[in-house]
C-alpha cells in the first residue's frame, strides 16, 4: 500500500492496524517520492530464523562452541613482560 504523508497523518492509527493485520508494508510518499516504509516486526519464531541465517552468513556452518572459541582472546606474552610482571599482580582479582 502506498499513501502520502497527508493521508497517513489523518488516519495513522488505522493504517498502522492494517499493516499489523495484513503484514504488508506501507510506503509513505512526500510529493510523489517514496520516503518511508512502515512494516511489522517479525514474530519471535521469525526472529530466530533471521538470526540463524545471519549467523550462517557470518560464520558458516560452525557450531556455537567453535564460534565462541574463535572469539575468545588469548593473552599475549611478550619477552619484556618477563622482566616486569607488576601488570599481573595488579590485575589479579582481589588485589
C-alpha positions as CSV (number, residue, x, y, z in Angstrom):
1,X,0.0,0.0,0.0
2,X,1.3,3.5,-0.9
3,X,0.0,6.7,0.8
4,X,1.0,10.3,1.1
5,X,2.2,11.9,4.3
6,X,-1.0,13.9,4.5
7,X,-3.2,10.8,4.3
8,X,-1.1,9.0,6.8
9,X,-1.4,11.9,9.3
10,X,-5.2,11.9,9.0
11,X,-5.6,8.2,9.7
12,X,-2.3,7.0,11.1
13,X,-3.8,4.5,13.6
14,X,-6.0,2.9,11.0
15,X,-3.0,2.4,8.6
16,X,-0.9,1.0,11.4
17,X,-3.6,-1.5,12.3
18,X,-3.9,-2.5,8.7
19,X,-0.1,-3.1,8.5
20,X,-0.3,-5.2,11.6
21,X,-3.3,-7.2,10.4
22,X,-2.0,-7.9,6.8
23,X,1.7,-7.9,7.4
24,X,2.1,-5.9,4.2
25,X,4.4,-2.9,4.3
26,X,3.1,0.7,3.9
27,X,5.1,3.0,1.7
28,X,4.8,6.7,2.6
29,X,5.4,9.4,-0.1
30,X,6.2,13.0,0.1
31,X,5.3,14.9,-3.1
32,X,5.2,11.7,-5.0
33,X,8.6,10.4,-3.8
34,X,8.8,7.4,-1.5
35,X,10.4,8.4,1.8
36,X,9.3,5.8,4.4
37,X,8.4,2.2,4.7
38,X,6.4,1.0,7.7
39,X,6.3,-2.7,8.2
40,X,5.6,-5.1,11.1
41,X,8.4,-6.5,13.2
42,X,9.0,-10.2,12.6
43,X,7.4,-12.6,15.1
44,X,9.5,-14.4,17.7
45,X,9.8,-17.6,15.5
46,X,10.8,-15.5,12.5
47,X,13.4,-13.6,14.6
48,X,15.1,-16.9,15.4
49,X,15.1,-17.8,11.7
50,X,16.6,-14.5,10.8
51,X,19.3,-14.8,13.5
52,X,20.1,-18.3,12.3
53,X,20.5,-17.1,8.7
54,X,22.7,-14.2,9.9
55,X,24.9,-16.5,12.0
56,X,25.3,-18.8,9.0
57,X,26.2,-15.8,6.7
58,X,28.8,-14.6,9.3
59,X,30.3,-17.8,10.5
60,X,29.3,-20.5,8.0
61,X,28.2,-23.8,9.5
62,X,30.4,-23.6,12.6
63,X,28.9,-24.7,15.9
64,X,28.2,-22.2,18.7
65,X,31.1,-23.6,20.7
66,X,33.6,-23.1,17.8
67,X,32.3,-19.6,17.2
68,X,32.8,-18.7,20.8
69,X,36.3,-20.2,20.9
70,X,37.2,-18.2,17.8
71,X,36.1,-15.0,19.6
72,X,38.0,-15.7,22.9
73,X,41.2,-13.7,23.0
74,X,44.2,-15.5,24.4
75,X,46.7,-13.4,26.5
76,X,49.9,-12.5,24.6
77,X,53.1,-12.9,26.5
78,X,56.0,-10.7,25.4
79,X,59.6,-11.1,26.5
80,X,59.6,-7.6,28.1
81,X,56.7,-8.8,30.4
82,X,59.0,-11.4,32.0
83,X,61.2,-8.6,33.5
84,X,58.2,-6.6,34.8
85,X,55.3,-8.7,36.0
86,X,53.7,-5.9,38.0
87,X,50.8,-5.8,35.5
88,X,50.0,-9.4,36.5
89,X,49.8,-8.7,40.3
90,X,47.7,-5.5,39.7
91,X,45.2,-7.4,37.5
92,X,44.7,-10.3,39.9
93,X,41.2,-10.4,41.4
94,X,41.0,-9.2,45.0
95,X,44.3,-7.2,44.9
